[in-house]
């Protein structure tokens, strides 16, 4: 699925317009505020626009709370589920990036040029090397520098940068969307001057 995300996003979200609805959220809840904050952040530095769905919108994003589904998930590119345990803006930002076609950075087809698995750490044995094969089929991402700080928290200690000067790979706990995330998003949607 991740290799299909950029194509899915470009086909569904024409000109970066994303009609959406929310389900199972109360207007006063923290999640509603976090959704709005994440949308505002994305719209502040891109041409992407989230708009309430109208009857004419055949393709639209459904954002729903589902407490039986772990923390969060997106699939294929038009359903986003969030559990009650994941109420903060960074989680919503991360999931919105998936909706917009972004895969995890460690799934890039060229990732092995930039990172390696460090088998010397206790929890990083080859038995735990679950990065798998690169699956990202996103050509726009390959023209933009590798984002070392975007790795999933579980793998932060096991991944090492190959390029000099990039000693520490991020823990995945970044609290906002990176400049490189915006560069990649703006490339997918041809945002000019952003």
Buried (B, 14 or more C-beta within 10 A) or exposed (E): EBBBBBBBBBEBBEEBBBBBEBEBBEEEBEBBBBBEBBBEBBEEBBBBBBEEBEEEBEBBBEBBBBEEEEEBBBEEBBBBBBBEEBBBBBBBBBBBBBBBBBBBBBBBBEBBEBBEBBEEEEEBEEEBEEBEEBBBBBEBBEEBEBBBBBBBEEBBBBBBBEEEEBEEBBBBEBEEBBEBBBBBBBBBBEBEEB
